[in-house]
Amino acid sequence: MNFLAHIYLSFENPKILVGNFIGDFVKGKKLELYDDEIQKGILLHREIDDYTDSHPIVLETKKRLRPNYHHYAPVISDVYYDHFLASLWSNYHKTPLIEYTNWTYNLLKEQNTIIPKNAAHLLSYMARDNWLYNYQFIEGIDRALTGMSKRTPFDSKMEKASIDLKQDYEAYKEEFVSFFPELIAHCRQKLDTL
């Protein structure tokens, strides 16, 4: 899952949200530098990634993408799933997406002293261009994937992935809609044991 899903799956717990947001930027023993709730968010981030990467529905999404995008298929499927979460937002949350994303950016900016520099750098662009809100639009997904494509060391072709999203839109949407409730339930259950 990509940023919006990780944030959503923190269930409005501020410290867990911060940990979930920085999860990719905290490696090994650096986990111990954070308080218990932020550690829980980091561990939740890892659990979300593990669960998602091995789920049969997500494997189908990646299988459809793999011929064109090879090992970038998981990255693209994560972005697609954030698109569907954003575009179907009112099915999952009562707060309008624009209010929710603004609340998220403000919360994360308030924690700038504990957010790793690379994550803070990313957050500045994310907030400036309101990535989380714009994921609901194909144009927003296109911008995100094109930006990622420019940062990859190989020819990822990710800049073309929004075309594939449009072509197989209903199939990807159906996979997300089937998968996401299972992920929500898994995260709620896992939070009790972390």
C-alpha positions as CSV (number, residue, x, y, z in Angstrom):
1,M,0.0,0.0,0.0
2,N,1.1,3.6,-0.6
3,F,1.0,6.6,1.7
4,L,-2.8,7.3,1.9
5,A,-3.6,3.7,2.9
6,H,-0.8,3.6,5.5
7,I,-2.1,6.8,7.0
8,Y,-5.7,5.6,6.9
9,L,-4.8,2.3,8.5
10,S,-3.4,4.2,11.5
11,F,-7.1,4.8,12.5
12,E,-6.5,8.5,13.6
13,N,-4.0,7.5,16.3
14,P,-1.5,10.4,15.9
15,K,1.7,8.5,17.1
16,I,0.8,5.4,15.2
17,L,0.2,7.5,12.1
18,V,3.6,9.1,12.5
19,G,5.3,5.7,12.8
20,N,3.3,4.3,9.9
21,F,4.3,7.3,7.8
22,I,8.1,7.0,8.6
23,G,8.1,3.2,8.4
24,D,10.1,2.9,5.2
25,F,12.7,5.4,6.6
26,V,13.5,3.6,9.9
27,K,15.7,0.6,9.6
28,G,17.0,-2.0,12.1
29,K,17.9,-0.7,15.6
30,K,16.8,2.8,14.7
31,L,13.3,1.6,15.7
32,E,14.4,1.8,19.3
33,L,15.0,5.6,19.1
34,Y,11.2,6.1,19.1
35,D,8.6,5.9,21.8
36,D,6.4,2.8,22.1
37,E,3.4,4.1,20.1
38,I,5.6,5.4,17.2
39,Q,7.3,2.0,17.2
40,K,3.9,0.4,17.0
41,G,3.2,2.5,13.9
42,I,6.5,1.5,12.3
43,L,5.7,-2.2,13.0
44,L,2.2,-1.7,11.7
45,H,3.7,-0.3,8.5
46,R,5.8,-3.4,8.0
47,E,2.9,-5.6,8.8
48,I,0.7,-3.8,6.2
49,D,3.5,-4.3,3.6
50,D,4.0,-8.0,4.4
51,Y,0.3,-8.8,4.4
52,T,-0.3,-6.8,1.2
53,D,2.7,-8.3,-0.7
54,S,1.5,-11.9,-0.1
55,H,-2.2,-11.5,-0.4
56,P,-3.7,-13.5,-3.4
57,I,-5.8,-10.6,-4.7
58,V,-2.8,-8.3,-4.7
59,L,-0.8,-11.0,-6.4
60,E,-3.4,-10.9,-9.2
61,T,-3.0,-7.2,-9.6
62,K,0.8,-7.5,-9.8
63,K,0.5,-10.4,-12.2
64,R,-1.4,-8.2,-14.6
65,L,1.2,-5.5,-14.3
66,R,4.4,-7.6,-14.4
67,P,4.7,-8.2,-18.2
68,N,5.0,-4.4,-18.8
69,Y,6.7,-3.3,-15.5
70,H,8.6,-6.3,-14.2
71,H,9.8,-5.7,-10.6
72,Y,8.1,-2.3,-10.5
73,A,4.7,-4.0,-10.6
74,P,4.4,-3.9,-6.7
75,V,5.1,-0.2,-6.6
76,I,2.5,0.5,-9.3
77,S,-0.1,-1.7,-7.6
78,D,0.4,0.3,-4.4
79,V,-0.2,3.6,-6.2
80,Y,-3.3,2.2,-7.9
81,Y,-4.7,1.0,-4.6
82,D,-4.2,4.5,-3.1
83,H,-6.1,5.9,-6.1
84,F,-9.1,3.7,-5.4
85,L,-9.0,4.5,-1.7
86,A,-9.0,8.2,-2.5
87,S,-11.6,8.0,-5.2
88,L,-13.9,5.8,-3.1
89,W,-13.0,7.7,0.1
90,S,-16.6,8.3,1.3
91,N,-17.1,4.5,1.4
92,Y,-14.4,4.3,4.1
93,H,-14.4,7.5,6.0
94,K,-16.9,10.1,7.1
95,T,-14.5,13.1,7.0
96,P,-14.1,14.6,3.5
97,L,-10.8,13.7,1.9
98,I,-9.6,17.3,1.7
99,E,-10.1,17.8,5.4
100,Y,-8.5,14.5,6.2
101,T,-5.4,15.2,4.1
102,N,-5.0,18.7,5.6
103,W,-5.3,17.2,9.1
104,T,-2.6,14.6,8.2
105,Y,-0.1,17.1,6.8
106,N,-0.5,19.4,9.9
107,L,-0.1,16.5,12.3
108,L,3.0,15.3,10.5
109,K,4.5,18.8,10.3
110,E,4.0,19.2,14.0
111,Q,6.3,16.1,14.5
112,N,9.1,17.4,12.3
113,T,11.7,17.0,15.1
114,I,11.3,13.2,15.1
115,I,10.6,12.6,11.4
116,P,13.8,11.4,9.5
117,K,15.2,14.0,7.1
118,N,14.4,12.0,4.0
119,A,10.8,11.6,5.1
120,A,10.5,15.3,6.0
121,H,11.9,16.2,2.6
122,L,9.3,13.9,0.9
123,L,6.5,15.4,3.2
124,S,7.3,18.9,2.0
125,Y,6.6,18.0,-1.6
126,M,3.6,15.8,-0.6
127,A,1.9,18.6,1.3
128,R,2.8,21.3,-1.2
129,D,1.2,19.4,-4.1
130,N,-1.4,17.6,-1.9
131,W,-0.5,14.1,-3.2
132,L,-2.9,12.4,-0.9
133,Y,-5.9,14.3,-2.1
134,N,-4.8,14.2,-5.8
135,Y,-4.5,10.4,-5.8
136,Q,-8.2,10.3,-6.5
137,F,-7.6,11.7,-10.0
138,I,-5.9,9.8,-12.8
139,E,-3.8,12.9,-13.4
140,G,-2.6,12.7,-9.8
141,I,-1.7,9.1,-10.2
142,D,0.1,9.9,-13.5
143,R,2.1,12.7,-11.8
144,A,3.1,10.4,-9.0
145,L,4.1,7.5,-11.2
146,T,6.0,9.8,-13.6
147,G,7.9,11.3,-10.7
148,M,8.8,7.9,-9.5
149,S,9.9,6.9,-13.0
150,K,12.4,9.8,-13.1
151,R,13.9,8.6,-9.8
152,T,14.4,4.9,-10.8
153,P,17.9,3.8,-12.0
154,F,16.4,1.7,-14.8
155,D,13.8,2.3,-17.5
156,S,10.7,1.4,-15.3
157,K,8.1,2.7,-17.8
158,M,6.0,3.8,-14.7
159,E,5.2,7.0,-16.6
160,K,2.9,4.8,-18.8
161,A,1.2,3.0,-15.9
162,S,-1.8,5.4,-15.8
163,I,-2.7,4.3,-19.3
164,D,-2.9,0.7,-18.1
165,L,-5.0,1.8,-15.1
166,K,-7.5,3.3,-17.5
167,Q,-7.6,0.3,-19.8
168,D,-8.2,-2.2,-16.9
169,Y,-9.9,0.2,-14.5
170,E,-12.8,-2.0,-13.4
171,A,-10.6,-5.1,-12.8
172,Y,-8.2,-3.1,-10.6
173,K,-11.1,-1.5,-8.8
174,E,-12.7,-4.8,-8.1
175,E,-9.5,-6.2,-6.7
176,F,-9.0,-3.2,-4.4
177,V,-12.7,-3.3,-3.2
178,S,-12.3,-7.0,-2.4
179,F,-8.9,-6.7,-0.8
180,F,-9.2,-3.5,1.3
181,P,-11.8,-4.6,3.9
182,E,-9.6,-7.7,4.6
183,L,-6.6,-5.4,5.1
184,I,-8.6,-3.1,7.5
185,A,-9.7,-6.1,9.6
186,H,-6.2,-7.5,9.6
187,C,-4.7,-4.2,10.8
188,R,-7.3,-3.7,13.6
189,Q,-6.6,-7.2,14.8
190,K,-2.8,-6.7,14.6
191,L,-2.8,-3.4,16.4
192,D,-4.0,-5.3,19.5
193,T,-0.9,-7.5,19.5
194,L,1.9,-5.1,18.5
